[in-house]
Amino acid sequence: MEWQVSADGRWIAYVSNESGIFEIYVRPFPGPGGRWQISAGGGEAPVFSSSGCELLFRSLDGHIMSVAYTARGDSFEPAKPRLWTEQRSIIGSNQGWPTFDLAPDGKRLAAFLRDTPDDQKPLTHVTFLVNFGDELMRRVRDEEKGK
């Protein structure tokens, strides 16, 4: 996704290459108003945290970056971008699917990671939890039956 509306619905973060390189910008939503450049040196895939005080994006080399911000009235005040994690996600998607997303608590990230360097053990195990509620109910019923 190349744009996202903030949790409070007041801001939209988007990608533009109007400067000659893809960068992240924020504007009031639905507008009108100012515009603030968030990334420096390129960025894509903006993701607002649900807490309303952090914006994440992927740098052009695949690092996930975080920008704390304060919104006062019609003013958006971003801090300097900082590295969120040393891990790098894969860059872009030819189908337009996002390659990372932030958990609602803002403390965890789900991402498709790049291949690991030769000196690290490659990822060989992935767990997907599907139908968690159904599994939980099955276990409760089994427990009630004394199994």
C-alpha positions as CSV (number, residue, x, y, z in Angstrom):
1,M,0.0,0.0,0.0
2,E,1.4,3.3,-0.9
3,W,-0.8,5.4,1.3
4,Q,-2.5,5.1,4.7
5,V,-4.9,7.2,6.7
6,S,-4.1,7.7,10.4
7,A,-6.1,5.9,13.1
8,D,-7.9,9.2,14.0
9,G,-8.7,9.8,10.3
10,R,-7.0,13.3,10.3
11,W,-3.8,12.5,8.3
12,I,-2.8,10.6,5.3
13,A,0.7,9.3,4.7
14,Y,1.7,8.6,1.1
15,V,4.5,8.0,-1.2
16,S,5.5,10.5,-4.0
17,N,8.5,10.7,-6.3
18,E,8.0,14.4,-7.0
19,S,11.5,15.1,-5.7
20,G,13.0,12.5,-8.1
21,I,13.1,9.8,-5.4
22,F,10.3,8.0,-3.6
23,E,9.7,9.7,-0.3
24,I,7.0,9.6,2.5
25,Y,4.9,12.6,3.0
26,V,2.0,13.4,5.4
27,R,-0.9,15.8,4.7
28,P,-4.2,16.5,6.5
29,F,-7.0,14.3,5.4
30,P,-9.2,15.0,3.6
31,G,-7.4,18.3,3.2
32,P,-6.6,21.1,2.5
33,G,-3.4,22.0,4.4
34,G,0.3,21.7,4.6
35,R,2.6,18.9,3.6
36,W,5.4,17.4,5.7
37,Q,8.2,15.2,4.3
38,I,8.8,12.3,6.7
39,S,11.6,10.2,5.1
40,A,15.0,11.3,4.2
41,G,16.9,9.4,1.5
42,G,13.8,7.5,0.2
43,G,10.9,5.6,1.6
44,E,7.9,3.5,0.8
45,A,5.0,1.6,2.5
46,P,3.9,4.1,5.2
47,V,2.1,2.5,8.2
48,F,0.5,4.5,11.0
49,S,0.5,2.9,14.5
50,S,-2.9,2.6,16.1
51,S,-1.6,4.6,19.1
52,G,-1.6,7.7,16.9
53,C,2.0,8.8,17.7
54,E,4.2,6.8,15.4
55,L,4.5,6.3,11.6
56,L,6.6,3.5,10.2
57,F,7.9,3.1,6.7
58,R,10.4,1.0,4.7
59,S,13.6,2.7,3.6
60,L,14.8,2.0,0.1
61,D,17.3,-0.5,1.4
62,G,14.6,-2.5,3.2
63,H,15.0,-1.2,6.8
64,I,11.9,-0.5,8.8
65,M,12.1,3.1,10.0
66,S,10.0,4.8,12.8
67,V,9.0,8.4,13.1
68,A,7.5,9.7,16.3
69,Y,5.1,12.6,15.7
70,T,2.9,15.1,17.4
71,A,-0.2,16.5,15.8
72,R,-1.5,19.8,17.1
73,G,-4.5,21.3,15.3
74,D,-3.5,21.5,11.6
75,S,0.2,21.0,12.4
76,F,2.0,17.7,12.0
77,E,5.4,17.7,13.8
78,P,7.5,14.6,12.9
79,A,10.7,13.7,14.7
80,K,13.8,12.4,12.9
81,P,13.3,8.9,11.4
82,R,15.1,6.2,13.4
83,L,15.8,2.5,12.8
84,W,13.0,0.3,14.2
85,T,14.9,-2.9,13.7
86,E,18.1,-4.1,12.2
87,Q,16.2,-6.8,10.2
88,R,15.4,-5.8,6.7
89,S,12.2,-6.7,5.0
90,I,11.8,-7.5,1.3
91,I,11.4,-4.5,-0.8
92,G,8.1,-3.9,-2.5
93,S,5.8,-6.3,-4.0
94,N,4.9,-6.7,-7.7
95,Q,1.3,-7.4,-6.7
96,G,0.9,-4.3,-4.5
97,W,0.7,-6.3,-1.3
98,P,2.3,-4.8,1.8
99,T,5.4,-6.7,3.0
100,F,5.1,-5.6,6.7
101,D,2.5,-4.4,9.1
102,L,2.5,-3.2,12.7
103,A,0.6,-5.1,15.4
104,P,-2.2,-3.1,17.1
105,D,-0.1,-2.7,20.3
106,G,2.6,-1.1,18.3
107,K,5.3,-3.3,19.8
108,R,5.5,-6.1,17.2
109,L,5.9,-6.2,13.5
110,A,5.0,-8.9,11.0
111,A,7.2,-8.8,7.9
112,F,8.5,-10.7,5.0
113,L,12.2,-10.7,5.6
114,R,15.1,-10.7,3.2
115,D,17.3,-13.8,2.8
116,T,19.7,-14.0,5.7
117,P,23.4,-13.4,5.2
118,D,25.7,-16.4,4.6
119,D,27.0,-16.3,8.2
120,Q,23.5,-16.7,9.7
121,K,21.3,-19.8,9.9
122,P,18.4,-19.4,7.4
123,L,14.8,-19.3,8.6
124,T,13.4,-22.8,8.4
125,H,10.3,-22.7,10.5
126,V,7.2,-20.6,10.1
127,T,4.0,-20.9,12.1
128,F,0.6,-19.7,11.0
129,L,-2.2,-19.7,13.6
130,V,-5.5,-20.1,11.8
131,N,-8.9,-20.3,13.3
132,F,-7.6,-19.6,16.8
133,G,-11.0,-19.1,18.2
134,D,-12.3,-22.5,17.0
135,E,-9.2,-24.2,18.4
136,L,-9.7,-22.5,21.8
137,M,-13.3,-23.5,21.9
138,R,-12.4,-27.1,21.1
139,R,-9.9,-27.2,23.9
140,V,-12.4,-25.7,26.4
141,R,-15.0,-28.3,25.4
142,D,-12.4,-31.1,25.7
143,E,-11.4,-29.8,29.1
144,E,-15.0,-29.7,30.3
145,K,-15.4,-33.3,29.2
146,G,-12.4,-34.3,31.3
147,K,-10.0,-35.2,28.5
